């Protein structure tokens, strides 16, 4: 199976959904956000699913969803922050998509998450959310680094990140249309 799609991986707040939407529009490809798909299936927000102690069933559903997405072509997939931690999901995503880690330093992530509202982030609940974020990021970075590409996404301009991704995809021969500017 050849890889004809792209999957965006990285921490919560790294911009996967925003960048993914813009990239799909630029390319004329379909866009899939795994968190939004699973929220529709569970009929509740991811934060509520995790707070209810249903992380196991949520992660199993992520695995099933990745299997279902394997037949996609010319698609942009924004993954949940924890999906890439599963070896099975990494392997499956790699069969149909190039994977891009949207890398954002701790300080920038913290500002973004604070602006978005920490109440929607159960992973950060505890005595010191900033320390929890720092620890989680340091634990996950080596796994995120297994992606095909590392894309610096600290800039607040998502279109700059999209341009980086378009250049990478063009380099892989996935974009032949001259009307898609980098």
VOKEVO-680091 format. One line per 5 residues: number of its first residue (from 1); their letters; for each residue x, y, z of C-alpha. Coordinates in steps of 0.1 Angstrom, whole numbers, plus 2048, in hexadecimal, padded with zeros to 3 digits. Layout:
# VOKEVO-680091
NUM	A	X,Y,Z; ...
This chain:
# VOKEVO-680091
1	XXXXX	800,800,800; 80E,822,7F7; 80C,840,80D; 7F5,85A,7FE; 7EA,86D,81D
6	XXXXX	7F9,880,83B; 7F2,87B,860; 7FB,897,879; 807,88C,89B; 811,89F,8BA
11	XXXXX	807,8AD,8DB; 7E6,8BC,8E3; 7E7,8E1,8D9; 801,8DB,8BE; 7E9,8E6,8A3
16	XXXXX	7E1,8C4,892; 7BC,8CC,88D; 7C2,8F0,881; 7DF,8E7,86A; 7CD,8C8,85E
21	XXXXX	7AE,8DB,854; 7C3,8F5,841; 7D9,8DB,830; 7BB,8C7,824; 7AC,8E7,816
26	XXXXX	7CC,8F0,804; 7D0,8CE,7F5; 7AB,8C7,7EE; 7AE,8A7,803; 796,899,81D
31	XXXXX	79C,8A2,841; 796,88A,85F; 79B,894,883; 79C,874,898; 791,885,8B8
36	XXXXX	773,894,8A7; 769,873,897; 76C,862,8B9; 759,87D,8CB; 73C,878,8B2
41	XXXXX	73E,852,8B8; 73E,855,8DE; 726,873,8DC; 73B,887,8F5; 75B,89A,8F5
46	XXXXX	77C,888,8F9; 782,89A,91A; 762,88C,929; 76A,869,91C; 78C,86A,92D
51	XXXXX	77E,879,94D; 765,85D,94F; 782,844,951; 77C,836,92E; 79E,83C,920
56	XXXXX	7A2,817,918; 784,816,902; 78D,837,8F3; 7B0,82A,8E9; 7A1,80A,8DC
61	XXXXX	789,81F,8C7; 7A7,833,8BA; 7B8,813,8AF; 798,807,89D; 794,829,88C
66	XXXXX	7B8,828,87F; 7B1,806,870; 792,815,85F; 7A7,833,851; 7C1,81C,841
71	XXXXX	7AE,81C,820; 7B0,842,81D; 7C1,854,800; 7C9,879,7FD; 7BE,880,821
76	XXXXX	7CA,895,83E; 7C6,884,860; 7CA,898,880; 7CF,87F,89C; 7C8,882,8C1
81	XXXXX	7E7,889,8D6; 7E9,866,8E4; 7E1,852,8C5; 805,852,8B8; 811,842,8D9
86	XXXXX	802,821,8CE; 81B,80C,8BA; 7FE,7FB,8A7; 7F0,81D,89D; 812,82A,892
91	XXXXX	817,80C,87C; 7F5,80E,86D; 7F7,834,866; 818,82E,856; 809,817,83C
96	XXXXX	7F3,831,82C; 800,853,838; 820,866,83C; 821,871,860; 82B,894,86C
101	XXXXX	832,89D,890; 827,8C1,897; 842,8CA,8B0; 83B,8E6,8C8; 850,8EF,8E6
106	XXXXX	841,8EE,909; 83E,913,90E; 82A,918,8EE; 814,8FA,8F5; 80C,907,918
111	XXXXX	802,929,90A; 7EC,919,8F0; 7DB,902,909; 7D6,91D,922; 7C5,933,907
116	XXXXX	7AF,915,8FC; 7A5,90D,920; 7B5,8F2,935; 793,8E3,93F; 791,8D1,91E
121	XXXXX	7B2,8BF,925; 7AD,8A4,940; 7D1,898,93A; 7DC,8B8,94B; 7C6,8B5,96A
126	XXXXX	7DA,8B4,98A; 7ED,8CA,9A1; 804,8DA,987; 7F7,8D9,964; 816,8EA,956
131	XXXXX	82D,8CF,965; 815,8B4,958; 818,8C2,935; 83E,8C4,937; 840,8A0,943
136	XXXXX	828,893,929; 839,8A5,90D; 85C,898,917; 84D,874,91A; 83C,877,8F8
141	XXXXX	856,889,8E3; 86C,86A,8DC; 84D,858,8CF; 841,876,8BA; 864,877,8AC
146	XXXXX	85D,856,89B; 847,868,882; 854,86C,85E; 859,891,862; 85D,8AA,87E
151	XXXXX	84C,8CB,876; 854,8E9,88C; 831,8F6,895; 838,910,8B0; 82F,92D,898
156	XXXXX	80D,93B,89E; 806,93C,879; 7F8,91A,86F; 7FC,922,84A; 822,922,84F
161	XXXXX	81F,8FE,85C; 809,8F5,83F; 824,903,827; 83E,8EC,837; 827,8CE,833
166	XXXXX	81F,8D6,80F; 844,8D8,807; 84A,8B6,818; 82C,8A6,805; 838,8B4,7E4
171	XXXXX	85B,8A6,7EB; 84A,884,7EF; 838,888,7CE; 816,889,7DD; 80E,8AB,7D0
176	XXXXX	812,8AF,7AA; 7F9,8CB,7A5; 80B,8EC,79E; 7EE,900,7AD; 7F6,8F4,7D0
181	XX	80F,90E,7DD; 827,906,7F8
